């Protein structure tokens, strides 16, 4: 019998703690003295024959130590019906204290394009019952995909009414584009009407775990997880504001330790697969970029534009992070060696575009891709750009556009978040010139506003739209989500705005609706 300590050391050397959950050789408790499923359940990463289901055992949301630091044997079931009369598969998984008693089950052997229901059990305690689904078969052409898109949900800046509306919309799939948590803020359980001072900042694994537990305690966020599988990527606030690769704003020499803690907490709280990193510490690097096919209707190229990027150009002296610059002030911005995705991910994306047979190719990524000059484009050197977004990496953006053109991938769509603003934009090689046969529209971008996080005044956004004619719409004074319907002939996108982000019972309305027709890139007002 292998000792528990030796088995843990061996699993770490293999580069994955997740293996322990399915092959644990020691004692495991089979019940909890208090209800353990306070954070709900979730599913994600759907494939035609599999989906990841998730939960975390935590009886007291504000006290991680309330659960003894021992493994727990958790049962799980997947059924064809909500009443679990037709169970299709079941099993058990160990919830390990080393992974915050989180549970990840990659349920395999499922049928394509099917709805399923799942639940977890520990002793007499039964989790919420939630719904998930598999992707269609790779050669299928679905009639429609209903997709909800959200990002940026700072706890202290409002209620999660947007997630209640996601649940009510009954989507087939949810795409979350980053800033699921914000690293700053107190660990209480209220969504105050007014923003609070950021009393604490997360640095340690325990800090990040508390912050995720706080967020996932919200009933509306749980409801959005309970209706459909999610595909996810992260942005900066899952770690720290404006971090780039191995550097944060403070130029902290211990930043990589902090980043590894944040990456581990992300894995512990999300329905994602863990890819072996080859590192002695499994979460020193964590691959989040992945592609998901929805039959031949859509391919989602889910990107990571944080972990591999070059540092932001021309930061303030003694600091990292972003600022607004002109090329006259900052020649570094135009450096052709600078990257947003890293060389390996750029090549991976190019291959995925080149071999795609999907009707729609959806670049699922964090931040606004269209050029957004903050000053008139009288002379290129005088234009002012924010360096944390794609405008800080124009050569990398041009390489991506090159790959789009070379691949001839059908109907590229870019979906974005991060900037807390609704945008609809045409993407073209030369943003300084109008679209033409020599400067065609290559893709259509839809950027969603935030779930709660604040943004700039609308007057300034109106000015940016006027300065950048390829941006067809901009709205920064509203919080909400995007709802998209993809069919073989067109994609329809709705920008949905909450009436009042401070109210959990807020209503919602459609600000505008756009369509993109098959074979005709570019924003069209519906």
Buried (B, 14 or more C-beta within 10 A) or exposed (E): EEEBEEBBEEBBEEBBBBBBBEEBEBEBBEEBEEBBBBBBBBBBBBBBBBBBBBBBBBBBBEEBEBBEEEBBBBBBBBBBEEEBEEEBBBEBBBBBBBBBBBBBBBBEEBEBBBEBBBBBBBBEBBBBBBBBBBBBBBEBBBEEBBBBBBBBBBBBBBBBBBBBBBBEBEBBBBBBBBBBBBBBBBBEEEBBEEBEEEEBEBBEBBBBBBBBBBBBBBEBBBBBBBBBBBBBBBBBBBBBBBBBBEBBBBEBEEBBBBBBBBBBBBBBBBBBBBBEBEEEBBBBBBBBBBBBBBBBBBBBBBBBBBBBBBBBBBBEEEBBBBBBBBBEBBEBBBBEEBBBBBEEBBEBBBEBBEEBEBBBBBBBBBBBBBBBBBBEBEEEEEBBBBBBBBBBBBBBBEBBBEBBBEBEBBBBBBBBBBBBBBBBBBBBBBBEEEBEEEBEBBBBBBBBBBBBBBBEEBEEBEBBBEBBBBBBBBBBBBBBBBBBBBBEEBBBBBBBBBBBBBBBEBEBEEBBBBBBEBEEBBBBEE
